[in-house]
Amino acid sequence: MTVTPAEGDRVSWKTEQGRTRGRVVARKVKDFQLAGQRFRASADDPKFIVESEKTGARAAHNGAALRVLKS
C-alpha cells in the first residue's frame, strides 16, 4: 500500500548522492515554475515541493518518488 504524502510530512527521495530527507512544503495540482523550471501538475497527477533538511534547497517530485517517513 502506497502512502500519499501530505504537507508537513517528513519524506525521503533518491538523489545522485543517495537518499535525501526533508519535508513536504506544498502539494501542487496546477502547472507551476520552480527554480526556472516548468512543471505540469493536475489533481490526477500532483507534484510535491520538498525542502531538504540538509541544505534547505527545494525541489519538485511526483508522489511515487517520495517515501513518507515515520516521525
C-alpha positions as CSV (number, residue, x, y, z in Angstrom):
1,M,0.0,0.0,0.0
2,T,1.4,3.4,-1.0
3,V,1.0,6.3,1.3
4,T,0.3,9.7,-0.4
5,P,2.5,12.5,1.1
6,A,0.8,15.5,2.7
7,E,2.1,18.9,3.5
8,G,4.3,18.8,6.6
9,D,5.1,15.1,6.2
10,R,8.8,14.1,6.6
11,V,9.9,12.2,3.4
12,S,12.9,10.8,1.7
13,W,13.8,10.7,-2.0
14,K,16.6,9.5,-4.2
15,T,19.4,11.8,-5.5
16,E,22.6,11.2,-7.3
17,Q,24.4,11.2,-3.9
18,G,22.0,8.7,-2.3
19,R,18.7,9.2,-0.3
20,T,17.9,12.7,1.0
21,R,15.4,13.6,3.7
22,G,13.2,16.6,4.1
23,R,9.6,17.9,4.4
24,V,6.8,18.4,2.0
25,V,6.1,22.1,1.9
26,A,3.4,22.2,-0.8
27,R,1.2,19.9,-3.0
28,K,0.6,21.4,-6.4
29,V,-2.3,20.5,-8.7
30,K,-1.8,23.2,-11.3
31,D,1.2,23.8,-13.6
32,F,3.9,25.9,-11.9
33,Q,7.5,27.0,-12.0
34,L,10.3,26.3,-9.5
35,A,13.9,27.4,-9.9
36,G,13.3,28.4,-13.5
37,Q,11.9,25.0,-14.5
38,R,8.3,24.4,-15.5
39,F,6.3,21.5,-14.0
40,R,3.0,20.1,-15.1
41,A,0.6,19.1,-12.3
42,S,-3.1,18.2,-12.0
43,A,-5.5,16.7,-9.5
44,D,-4.8,13.3,-11.0
45,D,-1.0,13.8,-11.1
46,P,0.0,16.2,-8.3
47,K,3.6,17.3,-7.7
48,F,5.1,17.9,-4.3
49,I,7.5,20.6,-3.3
50,V,10.0,19.2,-0.8
51,E,12.7,21.1,1.2
52,S,15.9,19.3,2.0
53,E,16.8,19.0,5.8
54,K,20.5,19.3,5.0
55,T,20.6,22.2,2.5
56,G,17.2,23.9,2.6
57,A,17.0,23.5,-1.2
58,R,13.6,23.0,-2.7
59,A,12.7,20.5,-5.4
60,A,9.5,19.2,-7.1
61,H,8.8,15.4,-7.2
62,N,6.0,13.0,-8.1
63,G,4.4,11.3,-5.1
64,A,5.7,8.0,-6.3
65,A,9.3,9.3,-5.9
66,L,8.7,10.1,-2.2
67,R,8.8,7.8,0.8
68,V,6.8,9.0,3.8
69,L,9.0,8.5,7.0
70,K,7.8,7.8,10.5
71,S,8.1,10.9,12.7
